Amino acid sequence: MSTIEQMATQALWLFIGSVVFILCLMLFMLWFGWWASQKRGSRSPYSGCPMMFGVDLPISVGKRINDFLGSFDPTDNPQIDLPFAAICRETKRVFPKCVIKGFVSLSWRFLKDRCAGTWISWGSLTETQKAYFKLHHISLEGFQTGDSSQNRLPEHVGSYHALLKPGPLYVDLQTKKAMGWRMVPDTEFEVLIVKRPDYESIDETL
């Protein structure tokens, strides 16, 4: 075989190898994209859709979010480090501390991670329980008290109540704490706010 024929053969095999490599790379990228989208916690617990990253928010929006959080007790409602936050695209709810190494790690445990407690849906309370709970708070203004899921467990919320704005309100009947989504003024975004009772002790016979 002549030198020219050898070079032609080598070029042919190099071309074939390049094509195979590119196809394998494309298949890997497709698989990786599917794997990333299926990764546990990578979808919003409310909409079931892929989430966006807080780092992609405009700086002005991030400032409004943290300014709003700054109006509450920082012990229960710390400001959000947006590069480590994820956002539900459909509801615009902001979930802090859930982006790890470029992936969203989020489950319904986010409520207990946000504040320890036995959290149940506001809508699952009887009217008497709601009235008694309100006695422990000066106001629940800003929280979703008008329409709430009757399912006791937060993760059993239906799509209608899951997508309402503002988002669901949860309560702990033992500690009388409230935790629910509230709208950040002048934005479409929501943050989870913890509210301790204003009155610790109330006569249960009232």
N, C-alpha and C positions, 0 to 999 in steps of 0.2 A: 504494500500500500504506500502510495506516494505521500510526501509531506503535506501536500495540499489536501489530499483525501483525509489524512489523519486530523488536520485542523478543522475540516468540514464536519467530521464525525464528532469531534470534541465540542464544536459549536452547537451541533444539533442536540447532543446530550445536555449541554449547559442550558440551552433554551428550554428543553423538556423539564429539566430539574427546576428551573426558575418558575415555570408555569405550575408545576406540582407544589412548589413551596408557597406560591401566592394563593393557590386554591386552599391549601392546608391552613394558611394564615387567616383567610377569609372565614373558613369553617370554624376556626378557633374563636375568632372575634364574634361570630354569630352565637356560638355556644356560650361564650363569656357574657354577652349581653343578656341572653336568656337566663343564665345562672344568676346574674346580678339582679335581674327583675324579680326572680323567684326567691331571692334570699330572704329568710325569715325577718319580718319586721320592716321590710323595705317598702311596704304599702301602708297607706293611711288606715288606722283602725276605724275611721268613720266612713270613708268613701270606698276603701278597698283598692284605690288607684295609686300608682307610683307617686312619690313625693318629690318636692323640689328642695334645694338646699338653701339654708338661711344666708349663706355667704353670697348668694346671688341677689339678695335684696338690695335696693338702693340704700345708700348710707342715710339718707333723710328719713326713710321708712324705719330703718333700724333705730334711729334716734327717737322717733315718735314712740316706738314700742317700749324702749327702755325709759323714756321720760314718764310714760304712763305707769310702768311698774315702779318707778321711783316715788310715786304718790302713795304707795302702800308700805307696810312694814317690811323692811328688807329681810327680816328673819324668815318670814313665810313666803315672800314674793321677791326673790333676788332677780337682778337684771339678767338678761339672756346674752350669752356669748354666741352670737349669730353664726360664726364659722362651725360651731358644733351643734347647730339647730337644724331641724327639718320642718318643712311646711306642707300641710295638706293643700294641694292645688285647688280642690273643689270648695273647701270651707275656709281656707286661709288661716287655719289654726296653727299656731307656732309651738313646736315641741322642742324644748331645750335638751342639751346633753344626750343626744341620740345618734350623732354622726361619729362613727369610729372608723378611722382609716379609709375614709371615702365612701362608707356604706352606712345606710340608716339601719340602726338596730332598735326596733320599737315593737312593743306588744302592749296588751291591755294592762300590764303591770305598771305602765307609766303613771297611773293615778297614785298608786302606793309609793312609787319612787318619788313622786312630787311631794306627797305628804302622807305619812303613815296613818292608816285608819281603815275602818270597815265602811267602804263607800258604796252607797246605794243610790238609785235614781230618785230624784225629787218626785217624779210622777208616780212612784210606787207607794208613796205615803198616803194614808187616809187624810181626809180633810181635818180631822182632829189632830193628827200627828203634825200636819203642816202648821196649823194654828199654834200648837204648843212650841214647835221649833222656832217659829217667828218671834215668840216671846223672848227668846234668848238673843235676838238681834234687833238693833235699832232699825236697820233697813237691809233688805236684800235687793235693793234697786240695782239694775244693770245685769242681774243674773236672769236666766231663763226660768221664770216661775210660772209663765202663762201656759205653756204647752210642753209636756214632758212625757217620756216613755213610761208606761205602767210596768214594764219589766224591771224587776228589782236589780238585777245585775247589769252594770254598765255595758258589758260586752254583748248583751242581748238586745241592744237598742235597734229598732227598725230603721230603714233608710230615711223615712220621712223625718223622724225626730233627730236622726244623726246629722242631717243636713240643715236643720233650722238654724237661724242666726238670731241671737247668739246661740252657742252650742249648749249642750246639756248641763244641768246643775246636779251636783252630787252632795249628799250629806252623810255625816256620821252621827247616828242617833245617840251614841254613848258620849262622845265629846262635844256634841252640838256644833261641830265645825261644818262650814259650808265650803265647797270647792267647785267652781264652775267657770265656764268660758265667758269672757267679757270682751266687748268690742273695744279696740284701741281707737280713741277719738280721731276723727278726720282720716281714717283709713278703713280698709275692708278686712283688716287682720284681727285675729282674736288671740287672747292669751288666757292661760288657766290661772285663776286667782283663788288663793286660800283666804278664808275669812273666819277668824276665831269668834266665838260668841261674845257679845258685849256684856251679857249678864250671865254669870256662871251658875248661880243658884236661884231656882224659881220653884215656888210651891206647886207640886204636880197636881194638886187638887183644883188649881185654877181652871 
